[in-house]
Amino acid sequence: MPGGRDKNKKMLGFWATPDEKAALQKAAKKAGFKDLGEFLRAIAEGAVKVSPHIKALALSAMGAQQSGCGGAMCALIFAAGLVLYCIA
């Protein structure tokens, strides 16, 4: 069917605070992406270099539906890494 979704693609979702969503949208716009989905895919593929905070949010979003609580765990690991990075 023309204009239909690719059957190999799966919809992902994640819970974000308004501040987190705004941060991701601002970073996507700054990087020249028209929507958040393209931006998240580019980060996951390593095509875009972003701050550790934005990367943690993006990877959390990408992993939220794929591995159950893996997205939350990933976010916690990146948050801990960010704290350690800032302290050092």
Secondary structure by P-SEA (a helix, b strand, c coil): ccccccccbbbbbbbbcaaaaaaaaaaaaaaccccaaaaaaaaaaccccccaaaaaaaaaaaacccccaaaaaaaaaaaaaaaaaaac
